[in-house]
Amino acid sequence: MVKKYYQILVKTITGFLRISPVICGVILTIGLFNLFIPKKLITSFFTGHKLLDGLLGASIGSIFTGNPITSYLLAGQLLESEASLFAVTAFIIAWVTVGVAQFPAEASILGKKFALQRNFISFLLSIFVSAAVVFTMSII
């Protein structure tokens, strides 16, 4: 029984050590983001029109692809900078699901047609899901 707990502890520590550089990188990135990008610049991108903000957020998220851990922290910073929930939600969904940066690799492995369809559907769904989130949050 002790051997089993020891194996679990070793796997947990190994997993934590493996993800530690990512977490440190995220914290440093957010710090640099706060230092060099003023809040007025972020809010100037968004017009206040929900659909346009959602399209812009999804477009930016599609280009600057990232991982989920980073997206949550970045979304919090964007919301603190008074970006709309619609834009931020579209941004983080597209950030994680649409992959313009990794499109060539995806196309070579899975085929160009499939990669295009998957990215296009993911882009559209990022806008629809963000609209659903904003609608749900307005009810709550």
C-alpha positions, 0 to 999 in steps of 0.5 A, spaced: 500 500 500 505 504 501 509 503 495 502 505 491 502 512 495 509 513 493 508 511 486 503 516 486 507 521 490 513 521 485 508 522 479 505 528 482 512 531 483 514 529 476 508 532 473 509 538 477 516 539 475 514 538 468 509 544 468 513 548 472 516 552 467 510 553 463 507 556 469 513 561 470 513 563 463 505 564 464 507 569 470 512 572 466 508 573 460 503 576 464 507 581 468 510 583 461 503 584 458 501 588 464 508 592 464 508 594 456 501 594 454 497 600 457 490 598 458 487 604 454 491 600 448 487 594 449 480 597 450 481 601 444 481 595 440 474 593 442 469 598 439 463 596 444 459 593 439 458 586 441 459 582 434 465 586 432 468 585 438 467 578 438 469 577 431 476 581 433 477 577 439 476 571 435 481 573 430 486 575 435 485 569 438 486 565 432 492 568 430 496 568 437 495 561 439 496 558 446 495 553 451 489 553 456 493 555 462 495 562 459 488 563 456 485 564 463 490 568 466 490 573 460 483 573 460 483 575 467 487 581 465 483 583 459 477 583 463 481 587 468 482 592 462 475 593 461 474 589 455 468 586 453 466 579 456 464 577 449 470 579 446 474 576 451 470 569 451 471 569 443 478 570 444 480 565 449 476 560 445 479 561 439 486 562 442 485 554 444 481 551 439 483 555 432 490 554 430 493 559 424 500 558 427 500 550 427 496 550 421 501 547 416 503 542 421 496 540 422 495 540 414 501 535 413 498 530 418 491 530 417 490 533 410 489 540 408 481 540 407 480 537 414 485 542 417 481 548 414 474 545 416 476 544 423 479 551 424 473 554 420 468 551 424 472 552 431 472 560 429 465 560 428 463 556 434 468 561 438 463 566 436 457 562 438 459 560 444 461 566 447 455 569 445 451 563 449 456 565 455 454 572 455 447 571 454 447 566 460 451 571 464 446 576 463 440 571 465 444 569 472 
